[in-house]
Amino acid sequence: MDKNKKKWAKKHKKNSFHQAAKKDSSREAREAQEVSDKGFCVTDHAVYRYLQRVNKVDMDSLKGEIVPEDVKKQILFFKKGKFPVKGYKLIVKNKKVTTIYEQ
């Protein structure tokens, strides 16, 4: 990592908003909070497997539904960004859909 990137990272890691956002949004923090509140937690992976194995949701079909064909082409071209879809927005980093927001 070059000097400028290190400086930028160091500066922003000290930012209280950055720390709060990082803490609040981390999967580990959510799971720890759920354990604290309920005594146990159900992980995102467990929910995924429940939908797949118990509810028999075809996950490949669901992924295809989430990312329409025209958006797939955009993702392949741009590799990252915010891609609006009817009713929601895909957030993509390094050709991976990382989250979805309502519009």
N, C-alpha and C positions, 0 to 999 in steps of 0.2 A: 504494500500500500504506500502511495507516495505521501510526502509531507502534508500537502494541502488536504488530502482526504482524511488523514489522521487528525489534523487540526479541526476539520469540520465535524468529524465523528465525536471528538472529545468535547467540543463546544456544545453540540446538541444533546449529548448524553447527560450533561449537567442540567439541562433545561428541565424544570419541574414538571411542565406539561408533558414533555417526552416521557419522563419517568412514570407519571401517572397513567398515561395512555398505554405504555408498555406493560405496566403492572396489571391494569384493569382488563386488558384484552388478551392476556396470555392464557392459553389453555390450562396450564398448570395452576395458575391462580384461580381460575373458575372452578377447577376440580377440587382444589384445596378448600375453597369457600363452601362448596357443596358438601364436602365431607364434614366440615366444621358445623354447618347448619343441620344436616340430616343424619350424619354419622356414616354416610357412604355416598358414592357418586356413581352415575352411569356415564361412562366415557362416550365421546363422539364416535369412536370406533365401534363400541358396543351397539349404539343406535344404528350405525351403518349396517352392521351384521344382522341385527334384528330385522331391519327392513328387507335385507337381502334374503335371509334364511327362513324367517318366520312368516313375514308378510309376502314373501316370494316376489318382491319388487325386482324387476329386471334392471339392474344398475346401469348397464351399458345403454339400454334404451332411454333411461332417465337422463344420463349424461348427454345423449343426443338431443333430447328434448330441451335441456338447459342451454345448450350451445347450438343454435340453428345454423344451417349450412352457410348462409351468407356471413355470419359472424365468424365461423371457422376460418373462412378465407381472410378476413380482416386480421384475426389473431395470427395466422401464419405469416402475413405480410408485416404487421407492426410489431409483433412479439410481446408487447406490453401495452397497458393502457386501460381506459374505461370504455366499455363497449355497451351502448344501450340496446336493450332487447325489449320487446313489448311488455311493459309493466315492471321491468327490473333492469339492473345494470350489472354487468360482469366486470370484476376487477381482475386483470391478468398481469402476471409478472413472469418473465422468462418463459412464455408460451404455456403457463399454467394458470388456470382459473383458481384464484386464491380465495375469493369471497364473492358474495352476491348481495346487492342492496336493492331495496324497493325504490321505485322512482316516484 
